[in-house]
Amino acid sequence: MRTNILWYLTAGAGAGMLAGLLGIGGGIILVPVMTGLLWLEQHKAHGTSLAIITPIAVAGTVIYALRGDINWALVATIGSGSVVGAVIGAKLMMKVPAYRLRQVFGVYTIAVAVLILLR
């Protein structure tokens, strides 16, 4: 049990550090860790990742807000659309088989990496 907790804490610390450093939600790190290293089912990894993002986002938001590095108008507009999109996406995910979800996530991750490298 202690080994599992150590793995979980390490994964969380790594995801949190990357979220704060790179401005990512952590899911891009957490989903592969949870499915590949912690053996969580694909759908549960996606749902768990979204739940984990909440405290990561709150912690990072506080630090950036104290520095004045948040565009609150964008938070309101993009955030509103994101909430609607998250509800739709979560409902759609329930209809997608785990193997296909894993494939789509992998293609998405590669596409984002390529776009970042090209910029």
The first five atom37 places (N, CA, C, CB, O) and aatype in JSON, in Angstrom:
{
  "aatype": [12, 1, 16, 2, 9, 10, 17, 18, 10, 16, 0, 7, 0, 7, 0, 7, 12, 10, 0, 7, 10, 10, 7, 9, 7, 7, 7, 9, 9, 10, 19, 14, 19, 12, 16, 7, 10, 10, 17, 10, 6, 5, 8, 11, 0, 8, 7, 16, 15, 10, 0, 9, 9, 16, 14, 9, 0, 19, 0, 7, 16, 19, 9, 18, 0, 10, 1, 7, 3, 9, 2, 17, 0, 10, 19, 0, 16, 9, 7, 15, 7, 15, 19, 19, 7, 0, 19, 9, 7, 0, 11, 10, 12, 12, 11, 19, 14, 0, 18, 1, 10, 1, 5, 19, 13, 7, 19, 18, 16, 9, 0, 19, 0, 19, 10, 9, 10, 10, 1],
  "atom_mask": [
    [1, 1, 1, 1, 1],
    [1, 1, 1, 1, 1],
    [1, 1, 1, 1, 1],
    [1, 1, 1, 1, 1],
    [1, 1, 1, 1, 1],
    [1, 1, 1, 1, 1],
    [1, 1, 1, 1, 1],
    [1, 1, 1, 1, 1],
    [1, 1, 1, 1, 1],
    [1, 1, 1, 1, 1],
    [1, 1, 1, 1, 1],
    [1, 1, 1, 0, 1],
    [1, 1, 1, 1, 1],
    [1, 1, 1, 0, 1],
    [1, 1, 1, 1, 1],
    [1, 1, 1, 0, 1],
    [1, 1, 1, 1, 1],
    [1, 1, 1, 1, 1],
    [1, 1, 1, 1, 1],
    [1, 1, 1, 0, 1],
    [1, 1, 1, 1, 1],
    [1, 1, 1, 1, 1],
    [1, 1, 1, 0, 1],
    [1, 1, 1, 1, 1],
    [1, 1, 1, 0, 1],
    [1, 1, 1, 0, 1],
    [1, 1, 1, 0, 1],
    [1, 1, 1, 1, 1],
    [1, 1, 1, 1, 1],
    [1, 1, 1, 1, 1],
    [1, 1, 1, 1, 1],
    [1, 1, 1, 1, 1],
    [1, 1, 1, 1, 1],
    [1, 1, 1, 1, 1],
    [1, 1, 1, 1, 1],
    [1, 1, 1, 0, 1],
    [1, 1, 1, 1, 1],
    [1, 1, 1, 1, 1],
    [1, 1, 1, 1, 1],
    [1, 1, 1, 1, 1],
    [1, 1, 1, 1, 1],
    [1, 1, 1, 1, 1],
    [1, 1, 1, 1, 1],
    [1, 1, 1, 1, 1],
    [1, 1, 1, 1, 1],
    [1, 1, 1, 1, 1],
    [1, 1, 1, 0, 1],
    [1, 1, 1, 1, 1],
    [1, 1, 1, 1, 1],
    [1, 1, 1, 1, 1],
    [1, 1, 1, 1, 1],
    [1, 1, 1, 1, 1],
    [1, 1, 1, 1, 1],
    [1, 1, 1, 1, 1],
    [1, 1, 1, 1, 1],
    [1, 1, 1, 1, 1],
    [1, 1, 1, 1, 1],
    [1, 1, 1, 1, 1],
    [1, 1, 1, 1, 1],
    [1, 1, 1, 0, 1],
    [1, 1, 1, 1, 1],
    [1, 1, 1, 1, 1],
    [1, 1, 1, 1, 1],
    [1, 1, 1, 1, 1],
    [1, 1, 1, 1, 1],
    [1, 1, 1, 1, 1],
    [1, 1, 1, 1, 1],
    [1, 1, 1, 0, 1],
    [1, 1, 1, 1, 1],
    [1, 1, 1, 1, 1],
    [1, 1, 1, 1, 1],
    [1, 1, 1, 1, 1],
    [1, 1, 1, 1, 1],
    [1, 1, 1, 1, 1],
    [1, 1, 1, 1, 1],
    [1, 1, 1, 1, 1],
    [1, 1, 1, 1, 1],
    [1, 1, 1, 1, 1],
    [1, 1, 1, 0, 1],
    [1, 1, 1, 1, 1],
    [1, 1, 1, 0, 1],
    [1, 1, 1, 1, 1],
    [1, 1, 1, 1, 1],
    [1, 1, 1, 1, 1],
    [1, 1, 1, 0, 1],
    [1, 1, 1, 1, 1],
    [1, 1, 1, 1, 1],
    [1, 1, 1, 1, 1],
    [1, 1, 1, 0, 1],
    [1, 1, 1, 1, 1],
    [1, 1, 1, 1, 1],
    [1, 1, 1, 1, 1],
    [1, 1, 1, 1, 1],
    [1, 1, 1, 1, 1],
    [1, 1, 1, 1, 1],
    [1, 1, 1, 1, 1],
    [1, 1, 1, 1, 1],
    [1, 1, 1, 1, 1],
    [1, 1, 1, 1, 1],
    [1, 1, 1, 1, 1],
    [1, 1, 1, 1, 1],
    [1, 1, 1, 1, 1],
    [1, 1, 1, 1, 1],
    [1, 1, 1, 1, 1],
    [1, 1, 1, 1, 1],
    [1, 1, 1, 0, 1],
    [1, 1, 1, 1, 1],
    [1, 1, 1, 1, 1],
    [1, 1, 1, 1, 1],
    [1, 1, 1, 1, 1],
    [1, 1, 1, 1, 1],
    [1, 1, 1, 1, 1],
    [1, 1, 1, 1, 1],
    [1, 1, 1, 1, 1],
    [1, 1, 1, 1, 1],
    [1, 1, 1, 1, 1],
    [1, 1, 1, 1, 1],
    [1, 1, 1, 1, 1],
    [1, 1, 1, 1, 1]
  ],
  "atom_positions": [
    [[0.82, -1.2, 0.0], [0.0, 0.0, 0.0], [0.87, 1.27, 0.0], [-0.93, -0.01, 1.21], [0.55, 2.23, -0.7]],
    [[1.95, 1.27, 0.78], [2.83, 2.45, 0.83], [3.48, 2.72, -0.53], [3.92, 2.25, 1.89], [3.67, 3.88, -0.91]],
    [[3.81, 1.65, -1.25], [4.4, 1.82, -2.58], [3.42, 2.52, -3.51], [4.82, 0.46, -3.17], [3.8, 3.41, -4.27]],
    [[2.14, 2.12, -3.44], [1.12, 2.77, -4.27], [0.99, 4.24, -3.94], [-0.23, 2.07, -4.09], [0.92, 5.08, -4.83]],
    [[0.96, 4.56, -2.67], [0.82, 5.96, -2.26], [2.01, 6.77, -2.75], [0.69, 6.08, -0.73], [1.85, 7.91, -3.19]],
    [[3.21, 6.2, -2.67], [4.39, 6.89, -3.17], [4.29, 7.15, -4.67], [5.65, 6.08, -2.86], [4.63, 8.23, -5.14]],
    [[3.83, 6.14, -5.41], [3.63, 6.32, -6.86], [2.61, 7.41, -7.13], [3.16, 4.99, -7.51], [2.82, 8.26, -8.0]],
    [[1.5, 7.41, -6.39], [0.45, 8.39, -6.58], [0.95, 9.8, -6.28], [-0.76, 8.06, -5.7], [0.68, 10.74, -7.03]],
    [[1.67, 9.94, -5.18], [2.22, 11.25, -4.81], [3.23, 11.75, -5.84], [2.87, 11.19, -3.44], [3.25, 12.94, -6.18]],
    [[4.05, 10.85, -6.34], [5.04, 11.21, -7.35], [4.36, 11.65, -8.64], [5.99, 10.03, -7.63], [4.74, 12.66, -9.23]],
    [[3.36, 10.89, -9.07], [2.61, 11.26, -10.28], [1.94, 12.61, -10.1], [1.56, 10.18, -10.62], [1.97, 13.44, -11.01]],
    [[1.34, 12.84, -8.95], [0.68, 14.1, -8.67], [1.65, 15.27, -8.64], [0.0, 0.0, 0.0], [1.37, 16.34, -9.18]],
    [[2.79, 15.06, -8.01], [3.8, 16.13, -7.93], [4.33, 16.47, -9.33], [4.97, 15.71, -7.01], [4.5, 17.64, -9.67]],
    [[4.57, 15.45, -10.12], [5.05, 15.68, -11.49], [4.01, 16.41, -12.33], [0.0, 0.0, 0.0], [4.35, 17.36, -13.03]],
    [[2.77, 15.98, -12.26], [1.71, 16.63, -13.03], [1.5, 18.07, -12.56], [0.4, 15.85, -12.9], [1.32, 18.97, -13.37]],
    [[1.53, 18.27, -11.25], [1.36, 19.62, -10.71], [2.5, 20.54, -11.12], [0.0, 0.0, 0.0], [2.27, 21.7, -11.47]],
    [[3.71, 20.03, -11.08], [4.86, 20.84, -11.47], [4.77, 21.23, -12.95], [6.16, 20.08, -11.2], [5.0, 22.39, -13.31]],
    [[4.44, 20.26, -13.79], [4.32, 20.56, -15.22], [3.16, 21.5, -15.5], [4.15, 19.27, -16.02], [3.25, 22.36, -16.37]],
    [[2.06, 21.35, -14.76], [0.92, 22.25, -14.93], [1.31, 23.68, -14.59], [-0.27, 21.79, -14.06], [0.99, 24.61, -15.33]],
    [[1.99, 23.85, -13.47], [2.41, 25.19, -13.08], [3.47, 25.77, -13.99], [0.0, 0.0, 0.0], [3.45, 26.96, -14.29]],
    [[4.38, 24.94, -14.43], [5.49, 25.4, -15.27], [5.06, 25.66, -16.71], [6.61, 24.38, -15.25], [5.45, 26.66, -17.3]],
    [[4.27, 24.75, -17.26], [3.93, 24.82, -18.68], [2.52, 25.31, -18.97], [4.12, 23.48, -19.29], [2.16, 25.54, -20.12]],
    [[1.7, 25.46, -17.93], [0.34, 25.92, -18.13], [-0.58, 24.85, -18.7], [0.0, 0.0, 0.0], [-1.57, 25.16, -19.36]],
    [[-0.25, 23.58, -18.46], [-1.1, 22.49, -18.93], [-1.96, 22.0, -17.78], [-0.26, 21.33, -19.52], [-1.62, 22.2, -16.61]],
    [[-3.07, 21.36, -18.1], [-3.99, 20.9, -17.07], [-3.51, 19.7, -16.29], [0.0, 0.0, 0.0], [-4.04, 19.43, -15.22]],
    [[-2.56, 19.0, -16.79], [-2.06, 17.83, -16.1], [-2.54, 16.52, -16.71], [0.0, 0.0, 0.0], [-1.91, 15.48, -16.53]],
    [[-3.67, 16.57, -17.43], [-4.23, 15.37, -18.03], [-3.31, 14.74, -19.06], [0.0, 0.0, 0.0], [-3.29, 13.52, -19.22]],
    [[-2.56, 15.55, -19.75], [-1.64, 15.05, -20.77], [-0.56, 14.19, -20.13], [-1.01, 16.21, -21.55], [0.03, 13.34, -20.79]],
    [[-0.29, 14.42, -18.85], [0.67, 13.63, -18.1], [-0.06, 12.54, -17.3], [1.5, 14.53, -17.15], [0.36, 11.38, -17.3]],
    [[-1.14, 12.91, -16.64], [-1.81, 11.99, -15.73], [-2.48, 10.8, -16.4], [-2.83, 12.74, -14.95], [-2.4, 9.68, -15.89]],
    [[-3.13, 11.01, -17.54], [-3.83, 9.89, -18.18], [-2.85, 8.78, -18.57], [-4.59, 10.39, -19.43], [-3.11, 7.62, -18.25]],
    [[-1.74, 9.08, -19.25], [-0.8, 8.0, -19.56], [-0.2, 7.35, -18.3], [0.32, 8.53, -20.43], [0.03, 6.14, -18.28]],
    [[0.06, 8.14, -17.27], [0.6, 7.58, -16.03], [-0.43, 6.65, -15.38], [1.0, 8.71, -15.05], [-0.08, 5.55, -14.94]],
    [[-1.67, 7.09, -15.32], [-2.69, 6.28, -14.67], [-3.0, 5.0, -15.44], [-3.96, 7.08, -14.5], [-3.25, 3.96, -14.84]],
    [[-3.0, 5.07, -16.78], [-3.3, 3.87, -17.55], [-2.08, 2.97, -17.71], [-3.83, 4.25, -18.93], [-2.2, 1.74, -17.67]],
    [[-0.9, 3.56, -17.88], [0.29, 2.77, -18.13], [1.02, 2.28, -16.91], [0.0, 0.0, 0.0], [1.51, 1.14, -16.89]],
    [[1.11, 3.1, -15.89], [1.85, 2.74, -14.69], [0.97, 2.3, -13.52], [2.7, 3.89, -14.25], [1.36, 1.44, -12.73]],
    [[-0.21, 2.89, -13.42], [-1.08, 2.59, -12.29], [-2.22, 1.65, -12.67], [-1.65, 3.88, -11.72], [-3.03, 1.29, -11.82]],
    [[-2.29, 1.25, -13.93], [-3.24, 0.25, -14.44], [-4.7, 0.62, -14.25], [-2.98, -1.05, -13.78], [-5.53, -0.25, -14.03]],
    [[-5.01, 1.9, -14.32], [-6.4, 2.33, -14.22], [-7.06, 2.17, -15.6], [-6.49, 3.8, -13.72], [-6.41, 2.35, -16.62]],
    [[-8.33, 1.85, -15.61], [-9.06, 1.74, -16.87], [-9.09, 3.1, -17.56], [-10.5, 1.21, -16.63], [-9.08, 4.13, -16.89]],
    [[-9.14, 3.1, -18.9], [-9.06, 4.32, -19.69], [-10.13, 5.34, -19.29], [-9.2, 4.0, -21.17], [-9.81, 6.5, -19.04]],
    [[-11.38, 4.93, -19.22], [-12.45, 5.87, -18.87], [-12.26, 6.43, -17.46], [-13.8, 5.17, -18.98], [-12.49, 7.62, -17.24]],
    [[-11.86, 5.59, -16.53], [-11.64, 6.06, -15.16], [-10.45, 7.01, -15.09], [-11.42, 4.88, -14.21], [-10.46, 7.96, -14.3]],
    [[-9.44, 6.76, -15.9], [-8.27, 7.65, -15.93], [-8.67, 9.04, -16.43], [-7.16, 7.07, -16.82], [-8.21, 10.04, -15.89]],
    [[-9.52, 9.1, -17.45], [-9.96, 10.4, -17.96], [-10.78, 11.14, -16.92], [-10.78, 10.22, -19.25], [-10.55, 12.33, -16.67]],
    [[-11.74, 10.45, -16.31], [-12.56, 11.09, -15.28], [-11.76, 11.5, -14.06], [0.0, 0.0, 0.0], [-11.94, 12.6, -13.53]],
    [[-10.86, 10.63, -13.63], [-10.02, 10.93, -12.47], [-9.1, 12.11, -12.76], [-9.18, 9.7, -12.07], [-8.88, 12.96, -11.91]],
    [[-8.57, 12.16, -13.98], [-7.7, 13.26, -14.37], [-8.43, 14.6, -14.29], [-7.18, 13.04, -15.79], [-7.88, 15.59, -13.8]],
    [[-9.68, 14.63, -14.75], [-10.45, 15.87, -14.67], [-10.67, 16.3, -13.22], [-11.8, 15.71, -15.38], [-10.6, 17.48, -12.91]],
    [[-10.93, 15.33, -12.36], [-11.13, 15.67, -10.94], [-9.83, 16.16, -10.3], [-11.65, 14.44, -10.17], [-9.85, 17.07, -9.47]],
    [[-8.71, 15.57, -10.7], [-7.41, 15.98, -10.15], [-7.02, 17.38, -10.61], [-6.32, 14.98, -10.55], [-6.33, 18.1, -9.89]],
    [[-7.45, 17.76, -11.8], [-7.09, 19.06, -12.36], [-7.62, 20.2, -11.49], [-7.63, 19.2, -13.79], [-7.01, 21.27, -11.44]],
    [[-8.74, 19.99, -10.8], [-9.34, 21.06, -10.0], [-8.38, 21.63, -8.95], [-10.58, 20.55, -9.31], [-8.14, 22.84, -8.95]],
    [[-7.82, 20.81, -8.05], [-6.88, 21.41, -7.08], [-5.6, 21.93, -7.74], [-6.51, 20.38, -6.01], [-5.02, 22.91, -7.27]],
    [[-5.16, 21.28, -8.83], [-3.98, 21.79, -9.55], [-4.27, 23.19, -10.08], [-3.58, 20.83, -10.72], [-3.46, 24.1, -9.93]],
    [[-5.44, 23.35, -10.71], [-5.81, 24.64, -11.29], [-5.97, 25.71, -10.22], [-7.09, 24.51, -12.09], [-5.55, 26.85, -10.42]],
    [[-6.56, 25.36, -9.1], [-6.75, 26.34, -8.02], [-5.39, 26.81, -7.5], [-7.59, 25.72, -6.87], [-5.17, 28.01, -7.34]],
    [[-4.5, 25.88, -7.24], [-3.17, 26.25, -6.72], [-2.42, 27.14, -7.71], [-2.34, 24.99, -6.42], [-1.87, 28.17, -7.32]],
    [[-2.41, 26.75, -8.97], [-1.71, 27.55, -9.98], [-2.37, 28.89, -10.19], [0.0, 0.0, 0.0], [-1.68, 29.9, -10.36]],
    [[-3.7, 28.92, -10.17], [-4.43, 30.17, -10.36], [-4.09, 31.19, -9.27], [-5.94, 29.91, -10.38], [-3.91, 32.37, -9.57]],
    [[-4.01, 30.75, -8.05], [-3.67, 31.66, -6.95], [-2.32, 32.31, -7.2], [-3.67, 30.9, -5.6], [-2.17, 33.53, -7.06]],
    [[-1.33, 31.51, -7.55], [0.02, 32.05, -7.78], [0.02, 33.05, -8.93], [1.02, 30.92, -8.07], [0.56, 34.15, -8.81]],
    [[-0.59, 32.67, -10.07], [-0.62, 33.56, -11.22], [-1.47, 34.81, -10.95], [-1.16, 32.83, -12.45], [-1.13, 35.9, -11.41]],
    [[-2.56, 34.66, -10.21], [-3.41, 35.81, -9.89], [-2.67, 36.82, -9.01], [-4.7, 35.35, -9.18], [-2.8, 38.03, -9.2]],
    [[-1.9, 36.32, -8.06], [-1.13, 37.22, -7.2], [-0.11, 38.03, -8.0], [-0.42, 36.43, -6.12], [0.25, 39.14, -7.61]],
    [[0.34, 37.48, -9.11], [1.29, 38.2, -9.98], [0.58, 39.07, -11.01], [2.19, 37.2, -10.7], [1.22, 39.85, -11.72]],
    [[-0.74, 38.95, -11.1], [-1.5, 39.72, -12.09], [-1.4, 39.14, -13.49], [0.0, 0.0, 0.0], [-1.59, 39.86, -14.47]],
    [[-1.11, 37.87, -13.6], [-0.89, 37.22, -14.9], [-2.1, 36.44, -15.41], [0.29, 36.3, -14.81], [-1.94, 35.4, -16.05]],
    [[-3.3, 36.92, -15.12], [-4.51, 36.26, -15.6], [-5.38, 37.29, -16.32], [-5.29, 35.6, -14.43], [-5.61, 38.38, -15.82]],
    [[-5.85, 36.92, -17.5], [-6.79, 37.75, -18.25], [-8.19, 37.26, -17.87], [-6.54, 37.66, -19.83], [-8.68, 36.28, -18.42]],
    [[-8.82, 37.95, -16.92], [-10.09, 37.49, -16.37], [-11.22, 37.53, -17.39], [-10.45, 38.33, -15.17], [-12.16, 36.74, -17.28]],
    [[-11.17, 38.43, -18.37], [-12.2, 38.46, -19.42], [-12.15, 37.16, -20.23], [-12.0, 39.69, -20.36], [-13.18, 36.58, -20.57]],
    [[-10.93, 36.7, -20.53], [-10.8, 35.41, -21.24], [-11.24, 34.26, -20.36], [-9.34, 35.19, -21.7], [-11.84, 33.3, -20.85]],
    [[-10.96, 34.33, -19.07], [-11.41, 33.28, -18.16], [-12.94, 33.16, -18.23], [-10.95, 33.58, -16.7], [-13.47, 32.06, -18.31]],
    [[-13.63, 34.3, -18.21], [-15.09, 34.28, -18.22], [-15.64, 33.73, -19.53], [-15.63, 35.68, -17.99], [-16.55, 32.9, -19.51]],
    [[-15.1, 34.17, -20.65], [-15.66, 33.75, -21.93], [-15.23, 32.34, -22.33], [-15.26, 34.74, -23.02], [-16.07, 31.5, -22.63]],
    [[-13.95, 32.09, -22.34], [-13.46, 30.76, -22.72], [-13.87, 29.74, -21.67], [-11.92, 30.76, -22.9], [-14.22, 28.6, -22.0]],
    [[-13.84, 30.13, -20.4], [-14.23, 29.23, -19.32], [-15.68, 28.78, -19.45], [0.0, 0.0, 0.0], [-15.99, 27.61, -19.23]],
    [[-16.57, 29.7, -19.81], [-17.99, 29.35, -19.98], [-18.16, 28.3, -21.09], [-18.82, 30.61, -20.31], [-18.87, 27.31, -20.91]],
    [[-17.51, 28.54, -22.2], [-17.57, 27.56, -23.29], [-16.94, 26.24, -22.91], [0.0, 0.0, 0.0], [-17.41, 25.18, -23.32]],
    [[-15.88, 26.29, -22.13], [-15.19, 25.07, -21.71], [-16.06, 24.2, -20.81], [-13.91, 25.42, -20.99], [-16.01, 22.97, -20.89]],
    [[-16.86, 24.83, -19.95], [-17.75, 24.07, -19.07], [-18.78, 23.31, -19.92], [-18.46, 25.0, -18.05], [-19.03, 22.13, -19.68]],
    [[-19.36, 23.99, -20.89], [-20.33, 23.34, -21.78], [-19.64, 22.21, -22.55], [-20.96, 24.37, -22.77], [-20.17, 21.11, -22.65]],
    [[-18.45, 22.49, -23.08], [-17.7, 21.48, -23.83], [-17.32, 20.28, -22.98], [0.0, 0.0, 0.0], [-17.33, 19.14, -23.46]],
    [[-16.99, 20.52, -21.72], [-16.61, 19.41, -20.84], [-17.8, 18.49, -20.57], [-16.06, 19.96, -19.51], [-17.64, 17.27, -20.52]],
    [[-18.97, 19.06, -20.41], [-20.17, 18.24, -20.19], [-20.45, 17.4, -21.43], [-21.39, 19.13, -19.85], [-20.71, 16.2, -21.32]],
    [[-20.41, 18.02, -22.6], [-20.65, 17.29, -23.85], [-19.59, 16.23, -24.05], [-20.67, 18.26, -25.05], [-19.91, 15.09, -24.4]],
    [[-18.31, 16.58, -23.83], [-17.22, 15.63, -24.01], [-17.32, 14.44, -23.07], [0.0, 0.0, 0.0], [-17.06, 13.31, -23.47]],
    [[-17.69, 14.68, -21.82], [-17.82, 13.59, -20.85], [-18.95, 12.64, -21.26], [-18.08, 14.15, -19.44], [-18.81, 11.43, -21.11]],
    [[-20.04, 13.19, -21.76], [-21.15, 12.34, -22.2], [-20.75, 11.54, -23.44], [-22.4, 13.19, -22.5], [-21.11, 10.37, -23.56]],
    [[-20.02, 12.16, -24.36], [-19.56, 11.45, -25.56], [-18.56, 10.35, -25.2], [-18.91, 12.43, -26.54], [-18.59, 9.27, -25.78]],
    [[-17.68, 10.64, -24.22], [-16.67, 9.66, -23.83], [-17.29, 8.35, -23.37], [-15.78, 10.24, -22.73], [-16.74, 7.28, -23.61]],
    [[-18.43, 8.44, -22.72], [-19.08, 7.24, -22.21], [-19.51, 6.3, -23.33], [-20.28, 7.62, -21.37], [-19.74, 5.11, -23.09]],
    [[-19.63, 6.81, -24.55], [-20.07, 6.01, -25.69], [-18.9, 5.46, -26.5], [-20.97, 6.83, -26.58], [-19.11, 4.68, -27.44]],
    [[-17.68, 5.85, -26.16], [-16.5, 5.44, -26.93], [-15.81, 4.28, -26.22], [-15.52, 6.64, -27.11], [-15.55, 4.37, -25.02]],
    [[-15.5, 3.2, -26.94], [-14.79, 2.08, -26.31], [-13.39, 2.52, -25.84], [-14.66, 0.91, -27.31], [-12.8, 3.44, -26.4]],
    [[-12.89, 1.87, -24.81], [-11.61, 2.25, -24.2], [-10.47, 2.24, -25.21], [-11.28, 1.31, -23.05], [-9.64, 3.16, -25.2]],
    [[-10.41, 1.23, -26.08], [-9.29, 1.16, -27.03], [-9.33, 2.34, -27.99], [-9.33, -0.15, -27.81], [-8.28, 2.87, -28.35]],
    [[-10.53, 2.76, -28.41], [-10.65, 3.89, -29.33], [-10.33, 5.2, -28.6], [-12.08, 3.95, -29.95], [-9.7, 6.09, -29.18]],
    [[-10.75, 5.31, -27.38], [-10.45, 6.49, -26.57], [-8.93, 6.65, -26.41], [-11.13, 6.4, -25.19], [-8.39, 7.75, -26.51]],
    [[-8.25, 5.52, -26.17], [-6.79, 5.53, -26.04], [-6.14, 5.98, -27.35], [-6.28, 4.13, -25.65], [-5.18, 6.74, -27.33]],
    [[-6.66, 5.5, -28.48], [-6.12, 5.89, -29.78], [-6.32, 7.39, -30.05], [-6.78, 5.07, -30.89], [-5.39, 8.07, -30.48]],
    [[-7.52, 7.88, -29.79], [-7.81, 9.3, -30.01], [-6.93, 10.16, -29.11], [-9.3, 9.61, -29.74], [-6.39, 11.18, -29.55]],
    [[-6.77, 9.75, -27.86], [-5.92, 10.5, -26.93], [-4.47, 10.51, -27.43], [-5.99, 9.89, -25.5], [-3.8, 11.54, -27.37]],
    [[-3.99, 9.38, -27.92], [-2.63, 9.3, -28.44], [-2.42, 10.19, -29.65], [0.0, 0.0, 0.0], [-1.41, 10.88, -29.74]],
    [[-3.36, 10.17, -30.58], [-3.26, 11.01, -31.78], [-3.29, 12.48, -31.39], [-4.41, 10.69, -32.78], [-2.52, 13.29, -31.91]],
    [[-4.18, 12.83, -30.48], [-4.27, 14.21, -30.0], [-2.95, 14.66, -29.37], [-5.42, 14.35, -28.98], [-2.46, 15.75, -29.65]],
    [[-2.38, 13.81, -28.53], [-1.12, 14.15, -27.86], [0.0, 14.36, -28.87], [-0.74, 13.04, -26.87], [0.77, 15.31, -28.75]],
    [[0.08, 13.49, -29.85], [1.11, 13.63, -30.89], [0.89, 14.9, -31.7], [1.11, 12.4, -31.83], [1.84, 15.62, -31.99]],
    [[-0.37, 15.18, -32.07], [-0.67, 16.38, -32.84], [-0.28, 17.65, -32.09], [-2.14, 16.42, -33.19], [0.3, 18.57, -32.67]],
    [[-0.59, 17.7, -30.81], [-0.22, 18.87, -29.99], [1.29, 18.99, -29.92], [-0.83, 18.77, -28.56], [1.82, 20.1, -30.04]],
    [[1.99, 17.9, -29.72], [3.46, 17.93, -29.65], [4.05, 18.45, -30.96], [4.02, 16.52, -29.34], [4.98, 19.26, -30.94]],
    [[3.53, 18.0, -32.08], [4.04, 18.43, -33.39], [3.79, 19.93, -33.58], [3.38, 17.61, -34.53], [4.67, 20.66, -34.02]],
    [[2.58, 20.38, -33.24], [2.28, 21.81, -33.37], [3.18, 22.67, -32.49], [0.83, 22.06, -33.01], [3.63, 23.73, -32.92]],
    [[3.44, 22.22, -31.29], [4.32, 22.97, -30.39], [5.74, 23.01, -30.96], [4.32, 22.34, -28.98], [6.4, 24.05, -30.92]],
    [[6.2, 21.9, -31.47], [7.57, 21.86, -32.04], [7.7, 22.74, -33.28], [7.95, 20.43, -32.39], [8.75, 23.32, -33.51]],
    [[6.64, 22.84, -34.07], [6.69, 23.63, -35.29], [6.66, 25.13, -35.03], [5.55, 23.26, -36.19], [7.07, 25.93, -35.87]],
    [[6.17, 25.52, -33.88], [6.11, 26.95, -33.55], [7.43, 27.37, -33.02], [4.99, 27.26, -32.54], [7.61, 28.54, -32.68]]
  ]
}
